[in-house]
Amino acid sequence: MSIKTLDSTIEYFGQCHCQAVQFSFNSELINSALQCNCSICRRKNLIMSLTRIASEHFTILAGKDNLALYLWGDHDVNHYFCKTCGVSPFSDINCEPFGYRINLGCVDSLDLTQLSITHFDGRNEL
């Protein structure tokens, strides 16, 4: 479900598979996404928001206590996941902690097959 807001952004709603973690965010219309080939994103086949959602436009509606954190390698990216179902609904970056990348597969109102995908070479990024 998405709702138009007054400032021409859309309020999107998302959740993990078991719906324990629920969130909302405001964004311009989403018609593109990011797919990274790092070892984590590749294994999870994540399709993430192309741009970061500013913290002031992102709200955890339910399940904050049900989130766990996974850090890998340089510990730059906070990979949040649901303790119950294991789904990763969003992440943020420690050096830029003011925004989230959303796992667009957690947003029911989006058809991932209709998004333009930008590929990011996270495997070889320094």
C-alpha positions, -999 to 999 in steps of 0.1 A, spaced: 0 0 0 13 35 -8 -3 69 -2 5 102 -19 15 129 5 12 166 2 48 173 -9 45 150 -40 64 121 -23 49 87 -17 46 70 17 57 34 12 51 6 37 72 -25 42 77 -54 64 98 -85 68 83 -119 58 67 -127 92 56 -90 96 73 -87 130 93 -58 116 72 -31 99 84 3 86 74 32 64 93 58 44 86 87 22 103 89 -12 98 101 -47 82 75 -70 105 44 -70 112 32 -105 148 22 -101 169 1 -78 204 -10 -69 218 -46 -70 252 -52 -54 274 -82 -61 292 -82 -28 292 -116 -10 262 -107 13 240 -90 -13 247 -116 -39 238 -145 -16 206 -128 -5 198 -115 -40 189 -81 -26 173 -54 -47 179 -22 -27 167 14 -30 190 32 -54 191 62 -31 193 64 6 161 73 25 169 102 49 164 92 85 137 119 90 117 102 62 120 66 77 101 52 106 101 18 122 65 11 130 68 -22 148 95 -48 157 125 -26 166 133 -51 194 130 -79 168 159 -66 147 194 -80 149 225 -66 133 251 -83 111 284 -67 104 309 -80 78 345 -72 68 352 -35 74 320 -31 95 309 -2 74 274 -15 66 248 -23 92 228 -52 78 196 -53 99 176 -85 99 145 -99 116 154 -124 144 123 -144 136 123 -149 98 158 -137 89 147 -112 62 169 -81 58 145 -51 54 170 -23 53 206 -13 60 226 18 68 262 28 67 283 37 97 302 65 80 270 80 67 244 72 94 217 95 83 199 74 58 187 39 49 188 16 19 156 -3 17 152 -39 6 126 -32 -20 115 -68 -19 99 -59 15 77 -32 0 45 -49 -12 34 -21 -35 64 -24 -57 68 -48 -87 105 -55 -88 103 -67 -124 93 -32 -135 123 -15 -119 154 -3 -138 183 -20 -120 217 -3 -115 245 -29 -108 271 -20 -82 304 -38 -81 306 -42 -43 328 -73 -47 357 -52 -60 350 -19 -42 378 -9 -18 
